[in-house]
């Protein structure tokens, strides 16, 4: 095999892999927030892709009045108390509207958010990826979603159950972004469904090239190298 073409193939795979858009690695906007009823908090200065990270705690059931606790400190730690059935959402946008408190009881509505400006552009990517650690139950579910630039359209991927321990899950944009244009996104986010007091740590949220595309590109270039050798 021609050595230069082999290196070209590897470089092409590397270049595609480096097309990742980091949305959040939780290195900025550190906080600890705990609530026993629907509540939210937001942090500004999130520099990866948007200025603001908005986190919402939503309770379906909480008979023992325990807390959902989220902490951001290099990772996003999610802990839910005994007998909680809850949902936690991380949203990324430009800012809260003027006069809206940075944290409080209840949940905010779209009318209280300013969309990303300029709109987020994921047109060079094909999927969203969530990396996680220390998932303690097999029924923990992750999902991703997006709003368009003027908040008039919304698409969400179905929730995916994740294996206990460490891992990652990828959501193909084409499979669920049917009305939201990937090159004009006003807000993007991910959620955790925790039906039975689930705990999990999210380490990274990103938009990525489809792994199959990277493999196909590398395979094609290697095949070309073999053909030239013959």
C-alpha positions, 0 to 999 in steps of 0.5 A, spaced: 500 500 500 502 506 498 504 510 504 502 517 502 495 514 501 495 511 507 497 517 511 492 521 507 486 516 509 488 517 516 488 524 516 481 525 512 478 521 518 482 525 523 479 531 519 472 529 519 473 527 527 475 534 528 469 537 525 466 536 532 462 542 535 462 542 543 456 545 546 458 544 553 463 540 557 461 543 563 468 547 564 464 553 565 458 556 569 459 552 575 454 551 580 450 547 585 442 547 585 437 543 589 430 543 589 424 538 591 419 541 586 419 544 579 424 549 579 430 552 575 437 556 575 441 559 569 448 561 568 451 566 564 458 566 561 457 559 558 463 560 552 462 553 548 457 555 544 452 560 547 452 565 553 447 562 557 445 555 560 438 554 563 437 548 567 430 545 569 428 540 575 421 537 573 417 532 578 412 527 576 412 524 583 415 526 589 411 522 595 417 523 600 419 530 598 426 529 596 430 533 592 433 533 585 440 536 585 444 538 579 451 540 580 456 543 574 463 543 576 467 540 570 462 535 569 454 535 570 452 531 576 445 529 577 442 526 583 435 524 584 432 523 591 428 517 594 422 515 590 423 521 585 420 520 578 423 526 575 426 530 569 432 534 568 433 539 562 439 543 560 438 548 555 442 553 551 440 559 548 442 567 548 439 569 555 433 570 559 429 576 557 430 582 561 427 582 568 427 574 569 430 572 575 436 567 574 433 562 578 426 561 582 420 556 583 416 553 577 419 553 570 420 559 565 416 559 558 419 560 551 417 567 552 422 569 557 428 566 553 432 570 547 434 565 542 441 564 540 444 570 536 446 569 531 442 562 530 446 556 532 449 552 525 450 545 525 449 544 518 456 541 518 454 535 523 449 529 522 448 527 530 448 530 537 452 526 542 452 525 549 457 522 553 456 520 560 459 516 567 456 513 573 449 511 571 446 507 576 440 504 573 438 501 566 432 505 566 435 512 565 433 515 559 437 521 555 434 525 549 436 531 545 432 537 542 432 543 538 428 549 537 428 553 530 431 561 530 424 564 532 422 558 537 416 557 532 418 549 531 421 544 535 423 537 534 425 532 540 429 525 539 425 519 542 428 518 549 434 512 549 435 508 555 442 508 557 446 502 560 449 502 567 456 505 568 459 509 563 458 510 555 455 515 550 449 515 546 448 518 539 442 522 536 442 522 528 439 529 526 436 527 520 431 522 524 428 527 528 429 534 526 424 534 521 421 542 522 427 545 525 433 547 520 440 545 523 443 551 520 438 556 524 437 553 531 435 558 536 436 553 542 438 546 543 438 542 549 438 535 552 434 531 558 434 526 563 428 522 564 429 519 572 423 515 573 426 511 579 431 515 583 436 515 578 443 518 578 448 519 572 453 524 570 454 527 563 461 529 561 460 532 554 454 534 550 456 535 542 454 535 535 458 530 531 459 527 524 456 521 523 461 515 525 459 511 519 461 517 515 468 517 518 468 510 517 466 510 510 470 516 508 477 512 511 475 505 507 474 509 501 481 512 501 484 506 503 480 502 497 483 507 492 490 506 495 490 498 494 487 500 487 493 504 485 498 499 488 495 494 484 
